[in-house]
Amino acid sequence: MKDIQKTTDMRGIAIQRVGVKDVRLPFRIKTLSGGEQQVLATIQFTVALPQEYKGTHMSRFIEILSRWQDQPLAEPEMEAILEEALEKLEAESADLHIAFTYFVEKCAPVSGMKSVLDLDCFFHGTKERGEAMQFRLGVSVPATSLCPCSKEISAYGAHNQRSRLAVAAEFNAETPCIYIENLAKLMEEEASSPVYPLLKRTDEKYVTEYAYDHPKFVEDILRDLVLRMRGIEGMRWFSVDCENFESIHNHNAFAAHEEFVK
């Protein structure tokens, strides 16, 4: 059968990224404990298309992804998927973004009751032919912030709110990436308090008082988190953004920062 996609295009425009988007597949993610966690992943998978080709073979992206569904996924597997795309699609570069919800176990601070907290995460890999993959890990963590100004000026109490802390991290080629569990723990430590899916009365008292003793503006959370990220061994680049879903305003407070680590 004639392959129309391989016919010559005369417009002289190379396409930087072409492929499939919003693909939903079950995947397995490697965990800190050495096991794996099955997740529902939303995927964007693309390659660069030379100017002489009319189109790419969309079905091959799905074929490649389907072969990797039952293998626990981390950096080495991401690079292998991208390498396979370079070969099977005759491309010079490939890009893979896998977004998923990941669950971490949380123990309530006093009662010790166990529950699981959902985190929005992503793996992002970019690879050029003959070069090492560039890999980024993204983690978004809910937390609590308590306003230092409100605490200072009020006779009693202080307004607090849920916050969202988001980090993307890229490590040097020779340094393994941090696990999701470790990065999430580091992030929530820089808020006024972590959040927990399950709290008993003793836990609720503890969390309320802990947040009151650790007031932070959105700027404080961001700066403290930037310092923690700088201190992680092998860090090459990172971005941080913090958003407080304000309880006494009809808007949110927001701060963001990114940098290459020297």
GUTI-254567 format. One record per residue (C-alpha): x, y, z; residue number from 1. Coordinates in steps of 0.001 Angstrom, whole numbers, plus 524288, in hexadecimal, padded with zeros to 5 digits. Example, Ala and Ser with C-alpha at 12.3 -4.5 7.8 and 13.67 -1.06 7.14 Angstrom:
[rec [8300C; 7EE6C; 81E78]; 1]
[rec [83566; 7FBDC; 81BE4]; 2]
# end
This chain:
[rec [80000; 80000; 80000]; 1]
[rec [804A9; 80DA5; 7FCE2]; 2]
[rec [80978; 814F7; 808F8]; 3]
[rec [80458; 822D7; 80720]; 4]
[rec [80AC4; 82746; 813C1]; 5]
[rec [8182D; 8245B; 80E02]; 6]
[rec [815D0; 82C17; 801A2]; 7]
[rec [81D99; 83890; 7FFB2]; 8]
[rec [81856; 84577; 804C8]; 9]
[rec [81C9A; 85153; 7FCF3]; 10]
[rec [819B2; 85C45; 806B5]; 11]
[rec [82718; 85BCB; 80D1C]; 12]
[rec [8225B; 85BF3; 81B3D]; 13]
[rec [82817; 85293; 8251E]; 14]
[rec [81EB4; 85019; 83073]; 15]
[rec [82503; 850B2; 83DE2]; 16]
[rec [81B4A; 847CC; 844BC]; 17]
[rec [810C9; 83F26; 83EDE]; 18]
[rec [80A26; 83369; 844D7]; 19]
[rec [7FF3B; 82FB4; 84E26]; 20]
[rec [7F956; 8371D; 85990]; 21]
[rec [7EFF4; 833B4; 864AD]; 22]
[rec [7F29C; 8253A; 86367]; 23]
[rec [7ED9C; 81E5D; 86FAD]; 24]
[rec [7F3E9; 8119C; 8738A]; 25]
[rec [7F6AC; 80A2E; 88018]; 26]
[rec [80510; 80ABC; 883BF]; 27]
[rec [80D5F; 805DD; 88EFF]; 28]
[rec [81622; 80F5B; 89676]; 29]
[rec [821ED; 80B16; 89E7D]; 30]
[rec [82077; 80E2B; 8ACFC]; 31]
[rec [82A14; 811C2; 8B7BC]; 32]
[rec [82820; 8048F; 8BE3B]; 33]
[rec [82CCB; 7FD66; 8B21E]; 34]
[rec [81F27; 7F995; 8ADD6]; 35]
[rec [815F1; 7FF8A; 8A3F7]; 36]
[rec [80927; 80700; 8A3A3]; 37]
[rec [7FF5B; 8061F; 8988D]; 38]
[rec [7FA61; 8133D; 893E0]; 39]
[rec [7F1B2; 818A0; 88937]; 40]
[rec [7FAA8; 820C1; 880AE]; 41]
[rec [7F765; 82BB0; 87735]; 42]
[rec [801E8; 82C20; 86CD5]; 43]
[rec [8074A; 83521; 8625F]; 44]
[rec [81124; 82E60; 85985]; 45]
[rec [8177B; 8355D; 84DFA]; 46]
[rec [82314; 83553; 844BF]; 47]
[rec [82946; 83F31; 83B9E]; 48]
[rec [824E9; 83DA1; 82D83]; 49]
[rec [82E5D; 840FB; 8226B]; 50]
[rec [82980; 84AD1; 8187F]; 51]
[rec [8297B; 840E5; 80D79]; 52]
[rec [81FB9; 837AF; 81424]; 53]
[rec [81139; 83A52; 8129F]; 54]
[rec [80D8A; 833F0; 81F7D]; 55]
[rec [81181; 82AE1; 82A83]; 56]
[rec [80C0A; 81D6F; 82DDC]; 57]
[rec [802B7; 82021; 83928]; 58]
[rec [7FFE4; 811CB; 83BD6]; 59]
[rec [80E20; 80F25; 83F13]; 60]
[rec [80D7D; 81802; 84AFB]; 61]
[rec [8029E; 80FA4; 850A8]; 62]
[rec [809B6; 8031F; 84D09]; 63]
[rec [815D3; 8079C; 85459]; 64]
[rec [80E49; 80C05; 86063]; 65]
[rec [80659; 7FF80; 860F2]; 66]
[rec [812AA; 7F743; 861C1]; 67]
[rec [81718; 7FE92; 86DEF]; 68]
[rec [80A68; 7FE5D; 875B9]; 69]
[rec [80DEA; 7F2BF; 87E47]; 70]
[rec [81BD8; 7F6DB; 881A1]; 71]
[rec [81E7F; 7FF74; 88D96]; 72]
[rec [82214; 80CE1; 88883]; 73]
[rec [82D04; 8161E; 88C8B]; 74]
[rec [8380C; 81D4D; 88587]; 75]
[rec [83E6E; 8119A; 87EA2]; 76]
[rec [83171; 80D10; 87922]; 77]
[rec [82DED; 81AE0; 874B3]; 78]
[rec [83AB0; 81B9A; 86D2C]; 79]
[rec [83871; 80E35; 8671A]; 80]
[rec [82AE6; 8125C; 86279]; 81]
[rec [83079; 81EAA; 85C56]; 82]
[rec [83B8A; 8171C; 855E6]; 83]
[rec [831A7; 80DC5; 85012]; 84]
[rec [829F1; 8194E; 84AB3]; 85]
[rec [83624; 81EF3; 84450]; 86]
[rec [838B8; 8122B; 83D60]; 87]
[rec [82B06; 80DFD; 83984]; 88]
[rec [826DE; 81B98; 8351D]; 89]
[rec [833FF; 81F1E; 82EF2]; 90]
[rec [8347C; 82BB9; 836D3]; 91]
[rec [83F8B; 83439; 83BCB]; 92]
[rec [838BF; 837BB; 84894]; 93]
[rec [82D8E; 83293; 850DF]; 94]
[rec [825CD; 837E4; 85C54]; 95]
[rec [81D88; 8307F; 8664D]; 96]
[rec [814FF; 83660; 87107]; 97]
[rec [80DE5; 82D39; 87A5F]; 98]
[rec [804BF; 83374; 88459]; 99]
[rec [7FE94; 82B31; 88F11]; 100]
[rec [7F8D3; 82B20; 89CBC]; 101]
[rec [801D3; 8249B; 8A698]; 102]
[rec [7FE0A; 8207F; 8B45C]; 103]
[rec [806C6; 82166; 8C05A]; 104]
[rec [803BB; 81BDD; 8CDB7]; 105]
[rec [801AB; 825AF; 8D89E]; 106]
[rec [8015A; 82304; 8E741]; 107]
[rec [7F984; 82C6F; 8EFAC]; 108]
[rec [802EB; 8339D; 8F8E7]; 109]
[rec [7FD14; 82F11; 905ED]; 110]
[rec [7F3FD; 82386; 903BC]; 111]
[rec [7FC93; 81D73; 8F940]; 112]
[rec [7F0A2; 81A68; 8F0F1]; 113]
[rec [7F4D9; 81707; 8E315]; 114]
[rec [7EEFF; 81C4E; 8D690]; 115]
[rec [7F399; 81FA8; 8C8CE]; 116]
[rec [7F593; 82D2B; 8C2FC]; 117]
[rec [7F458; 82F93; 8B467]; 118]
[rec [7FF0D; 8374E; 8AD7F]; 119]
[rec [7FEF3; 83C87; 89F8E]; 120]
[rec [80BCD; 8387A; 8994C]; 121]
[rec [8127F; 837B1; 88C26]; 122]
[rec [81E45; 831C0; 88579]; 123]
[rec [8238F; 8396E; 879E7]; 124]
[rec [82E56; 83476; 87119]; 125]
[rec [834B5; 83A87; 8651D]; 126]
[rec [83EE2; 8337B; 85D15]; 127]
[rec [846A8; 836CB; 850EE]; 128]
[rec [84D1B; 82C47; 848DA]; 129]
[rec [85A6D; 828D2; 84E79]; 130]
[rec [85869; 8310D; 85AC4]; 131]
[rec [8548A; 82DFB; 868BF]; 132]
[rec [84662; 83020; 86C8C]; 133]
[rec [84281; 83C74; 873C7]; 134]
[rec [8390A; 8384C; 87E75]; 135]
[rec [83051; 84056; 88755]; 136]
[rec [82812; 83BF4; 892C7]; 137]
[rec [81C40; 8440A; 896B6]; 138]
[rec [81505; 842F6; 8A3A8]; 139]
[rec [8099C; 84AFB; 8A8D7]; 140]
[rec [806BE; 84A25; 8B773]; 141]
[rec [7FB78; 84FB4; 8BF94]; 142]
[rec [7FF22; 85649; 8CC6F]; 143]
[rec [7FA7D; 8605F; 8D651]; 144]
[rec [7FF12; 86E6E; 8D7B6]; 145]
[rec [7FC13; 87792; 8E317]; 146]
[rec [7FD5A; 88647; 8E16C]; 147]
[rec [807FC; 88C8C; 8EA0E]; 148]
[rec [80193; 899F5; 8E8E1]; 149]
[rec [7F455; 894D2; 8ED19]; 150]
[rec [7FA87; 88E2F; 8F8E3]; 151]
[rec [801F2; 89A83; 8FCAA]; 152]
[rec [7F699; 8A417; 8FC33]; 153]
[rec [7EBAF; 89B88; 90190]; 154]
[rec [7E82C; 89A26; 90FE9]; 155]
[rec [7E5BF; 88BB3; 90D56]; 156]
[rec [7E634; 882A5; 901AA]; 157]
[rec [7EC08; 8847A; 8F42E]; 158]
[rec [7E6C0; 8819C; 8E6BD]; 159]
[rec [7EC2E; 875D4; 8DFCD]; 160]
[rec [7E995; 86F02; 8D30B]; 161]
[rec [7ED33; 86386; 8CABD]; 162]
[rec [7F8EB; 8658C; 8C1E4]; 163]
[rec [7FE26; 85ECB; 8B5E9]; 164]
[rec [80CD6; 85D3F; 8B45A]; 165]
[rec [811E4; 858FC; 8A70F]; 166]
[rec [81FE4; 85543; 8A3C1]; 167]
[rec [82672; 850C5; 89736]; 168]
[rec [8345C; 84BA9; 89882]; 169]
[rec [83F13; 847E9; 88F05]; 170]
[rec [84B7A; 8411E; 893A1]; 171]
[rec [8591D; 84005; 88E04]; 172]
[rec [85AC1; 83484; 884CF]; 173]
[rec [86307; 82CC8; 88E78]; 174]
[rec [859A7; 82EC8; 89A02]; 175]
[rec [84D4A; 8268E; 89BAF]; 176]
[rec [840C2; 82E51; 89D1F]; 177]
[rec [83A89; 82F8D; 8AA90]; 178]
[rec [82EE4; 826BE; 8AD94]; 179]
[rec [82146; 82CAD; 8ADB4]; 180]
[rec [81F6F; 82911; 8BC15]; 181]
[rec [82BD6; 83020; 8C05F]; 182]
[rec [82933; 83C48; 8B85F]; 183]
[rec [81B2A; 83D34; 8BD4A]; 184]
[rec [81F97; 83C24; 8CB71]; 185]
[rec [829CF; 846B9; 8C97F]; 186]
[rec [81FC3; 84FB3; 8C351]; 187]
[rec [81553; 84E8B; 8CDC3]; 188]
[rec [81F71; 850CA; 8D878]; 189]
[rec [820D9; 85ECC; 8D396]; 190]
[rec [81264; 86224; 8D541]; 191]
[rec [80BE2; 8660D; 8E208]; 192]
[rec [806F0; 8581A; 8E328]; 193]
[rec [804F8; 84BFD; 8DAD3]; 194]
[rec [7F728; 847AD; 8D7B9]; 195]
[rec [7F1DB; 83A30; 8DAF5]; 196]
[rec [7E654; 832E2; 8D4E7]; 197]
[rec [7E2C0; 82CE3; 8E210]; 198]
[rec [7E364; 833DE; 8EF3A]; 199]
[rec [7DDA8; 8307F; 8FC83]; 200]
[rec [7DAA6; 83B12; 90688]; 201]
[rec [7E837; 83A57; 90CBA]; 202]
[rec [7EE58; 83B97; 8FF46]; 203]
[rec [7E5CD; 84734; 8FBB0]; 204]
[rec [7EA17; 84E4A; 9080F]; 205]
[rec [7F854; 84B69; 9050F]; 206]
[rec [7F78E; 84FE6; 8F6DD]; 207]
[rec [7F03D; 85C6F; 8FA73]; 208]
[rec [7FA2F; 86015; 904CB]; 209]
[rec [805C5; 85C0E; 8FC73]; 210]
[rec [80178; 86507; 8F16D]; 211]
[rec [7FF5F; 87011; 8FB3E]; 212]
[rec [80D61; 86E47; 9000C]; 213]
[rec [812CD; 86E6D; 8F21D]; 214]
[rec [80C92; 87A13; 8EB2F]; 215]
[rec [81149; 87C81; 8DD54]; 216]
[rec [80DEA; 8859C; 8D222]; 217]
[rec [80DBF; 87FB7; 8C490]; 218]
[rec [81ADF; 8868C; 8C2A2]; 219]
[rec [82061; 87FC3; 8CEB2]; 220]
[rec [81C4C; 8726A; 8C9F4]; 221]
[rec [82239; 874D6; 8BCA2]; 222]
[rec [82F3C; 87A14; 8C1AF]; 223]
[rec [830D5; 86F17; 8CB75]; 224]
[rec [82DB3; 86525; 8C104]; 225]
[rec [83785; 86B50; 8B7AB]; 226]
[rec [8421E; 869D2; 8C220]; 227]
[rec [83E80; 85B82; 8C400]; 228]
[rec [83EE4; 858E6; 8B56C]; 229]
[rec [84C4F; 85F35; 8B42D]; 230]
[rec [85159; 855E1; 8BE7B]; 231]
[rec [84D73; 84951; 8B76D]; 232]
[rec [8595B; 84262; 8B1F0]; 233]
[rec [85A35; 841F0; 8A338]; 234]
[rec [84FB4; 84C20; 8A0AE]; 235]
[rec [85191; 852AE; 89371]; 236]
[rec [8451E; 85AC1; 8920B]; 237]
[rec [83869; 85C68; 89958]; 238]
[rec [82BF3; 86459; 8996D]; 239]
[rec [82332; 866FE; 8A517]; 240]
[rec [815E7; 86D53; 8A5F0]; 241]
[rec [80D36; 86F19; 8B1C7]; 242]
[rec [7FEEC; 872D6; 8B1FA]; 243]
[rec [7F6D3; 875EC; 8BE08]; 244]
[rec [7E828; 87442; 8BC44]; 245]
[rec [7E4D4; 87FD5; 8C4E3]; 246]
[rec [7DA32; 87E5E; 8CF21]; 247]
[rec [7D761; 88CF1; 8D13C]; 248]
[rec [7D96E; 891FB; 8C34A]; 249]
[rec [7D2C0; 88F31; 8B679]; 250]
[rec [7DFE2; 88CF3; 8AFFE]; 251]
[rec [7EBBC; 88451; 8B21C]; 252]
[rec [7F992; 887D3; 8B62C]; 253]
[rec [80411; 882AF; 8ACFD]; 254]
[rec [812EE; 88236; 8ABF9]; 255]
[rec [81C02; 87B71; 8A237]; 256]
[rec [82A8A; 879C3; 89FDA]; 257]
[rec [83396; 871AA; 8973F]; 258]
[rec [84243; 870AF; 895E4]; 259]
[rec [84DD2; 868CD; 89145]; 260]
[rec [855F6; 8643B; 89CDA]; 261]
[rec [86458; 867BF; 89C1F]; 262]
# end
